[in-house]
Amino acid sequence: MSIVELKNVSRVYRNGDHEQRALDHVDLSLEEGKFIVILGPSGAGKSTLLNLLGGLDSPTEGTIIVNGKDISTLTENELADYRAETVGFVFQSYNLIPTLTVIENVALVKEIAINPLSSHDMLREVGLADHIHQFPSELSGGEQQRVSIARALAKNPQILLCDEPTGALDSETGVMVLKLLLSMARDMKKTIIIVTHNQNIAKMADVVIRVKNGKIKSCEEQEKPLTVEEVDW
Ligand SMILES: Nc1ncnc2c1ncn2[C@@H]1O[C@H](COP(=O)(O)OP(=O)(O)OP(=O)(O)O)[C@@H](O)[C@H]1O
């Protein structure tokens, strides 16, 4: 079943007389529970696409259907509900609050989530049960990113949107984070959408989307994606 459907979606930024078509008449259909990687050169429109899927921005034209609901025409308040209920975000910079402990950082989402999961359970899920009372500065980069994944999961979203989630990590730690994200798709049926410049991550994907000049150049299903161990990092 398709969880995301874009029909004729464009996003145009206007700056005085200049018009930047960040997304240009995009059609796309994504299935639930897949590990999806979006590749493309700088300025191609990847973040714009992620922002639209995340309800952080709205299209200039076209419709975006998520879970059968058109999110392209929602009001600001309705978009806030959509974000709280349906999507979790993981960014390259972990965006943790330095003065809160690990568990407090994760528990914060309870304030906005409609149907949150236990912060303890999610931290156990990402292998950080023994670190819950530490501050972010006392953790490694990979551990901090796992806290941000636990925080995204605690919202209990169906879709995890990840913008260069391993961009700030060394390859060994990055592999650990990718393993975790992959298990979220395989074991928890989350739809994982990762924007990256790293072609290697695409080798693990169920679906690889290539974006260029605001258009989808290709959207390919991989019958036999490699396991994390099979990829030559
Ligand atoms: N808020 C904005 N105002 C004006 N132009 C924008 C805005 N956001 C993005 N753009 C432009 O839209 C185009 C697509 O940008 P986008 O950030 O989606 O690309 P990207 O593929 O994510 O690039 P990168 O890999 O460098 O992050 C670029 O030309 C960018 O300059």
The ligand as an SDF file (V2000), in Angstrom:
LIG
                    3D

 31 33  0  0  0  0  0  0  0  0999 V2000
   13.8930   28.9820    1.3790 N   0  0  0  0  0  0  0  0  0  0  0  0
   14.4070   29.0740    0.1470 C   0  0  0  0  0  0  0  0  0  0  0  0
   14.3660   30.2250   -0.5400 N   0  0  0  0  0  0  0  0  0  0  0  0
   14.8600   30.3160   -1.7950 C   0  0  0  0  0  0  0  0  0  0  0  0
   15.4250   29.2720   -2.4590 N   0  0  0  0  0  0  0  0  0  0  0  0
   15.5000   28.0990   -1.8150 C   0  0  0  0  0  0  0  0  0  0  0  0
   15.0060   27.9300   -0.4850 C   0  0  0  0  0  0  0  0  0  0  0  0
   15.2100   26.6340   -0.1080 N   0  0  0  0  0  0  0  0  0  0  0  0
   15.8180   26.0380   -1.1650 C   0  0  0  0  0  0  0  0  0  0  0  0
   15.9810   26.9110   -2.1810 N   0  0  0  0  0  0  0  0  0  0  0  0
   16.5920   26.6250   -3.4860 C   0  0  0  0  0  0  0  0  0  0  0  0
   15.9310   25.4950   -4.0400 O   0  0  0  0  0  0  0  0  0  0  0  0
   16.8620   24.6230   -4.6790 C   0  0  0  0  0  0  0  0  0  0  0  0
   16.7780   23.2420   -4.0410 C   0  0  0  0  0  0  0  0  0  0  0  0
   17.2860   23.3280   -2.7050 O   0  0  0  0  0  0  0  0  0  0  0  0
   17.3700   22.0800   -1.7180 P   0  0  0  0  0  0  0  0  0  0  0  0
   17.8490   22.5910   -0.3980 O   0  0  0  0  0  0  0  0  0  0  0  0
   16.0810   21.3460   -1.7370 O   0  0  0  0  0  0  0  0  0  0  0  0
   18.4890   21.1930   -2.4280 O   0  0  0  0  0  0  0  0  0  0  0  0
   19.2600   19.9080   -1.8830 P   0  0  0  0  0  0  0  0  0  0  0  0
   19.1980   18.8960   -2.9660 O   0  0  0  0  0  0  0  0  0  0  0  0
   18.7350   19.5200   -0.5510 O   0  0  0  0  0  0  0  0  0  0  0  0
   20.7420   20.4470   -1.7350 O   0  0  0  0  0  0  0  0  0  0  0  0
   21.9070   20.0400   -0.6750 P   0  0  0  0  0  0  0  0  0  0  0  0
   22.3400   18.6510   -1.0330 O   0  0  0  0  0  0  0  0  0  0  0  0
   22.9780   21.0410   -0.9490 O   0  0  0  0  0  0  0  0  0  0  0  0
   21.3300   20.1590    0.7000 O   0  0  0  0  0  0  0  0  0  0  0  0
   18.2340   25.2840   -4.5460 C   0  0  0  0  0  0  0  0  0  0  0  0
   18.5090   25.9760   -5.7220 O   0  0  0  0  0  0  0  0  0  0  0  0
   18.0530   26.2160   -3.3620 C   0  0  0  0  0  0  0  0  0  0  0  0
   18.9020   27.3260   -3.4770 O   0  0  0  0  0  0  0  0  0  0  0  0
  1  2  1  0
  2  3  1  0
  2  7  2  0
  3  4  2  0
  4  5  1  0
  5  6  2  0
  6  7  1  0
  6 10  1  0
  7  8  1  0
  8  9  2  0
  9 10  1  0
 10 11  1  0
 11 12  1  0
 11 30  1  0
 12 13  1  0
 13 14  1  0
 13 28  1  0
 14 15  1  0
 15 16  1  0
 16 17  2  0
 16 18  1  0
 16 19  1  0
 19 20  1  0
 20 21  2  0
 20 22  1  0
 20 23  1  0
 23 24  1  0
 24 25  2  0
 24 26  1  0
 24 27  1  0
 28 29  1  0
 28 30  1  0
 30 31  1  0
M  END
$$$$
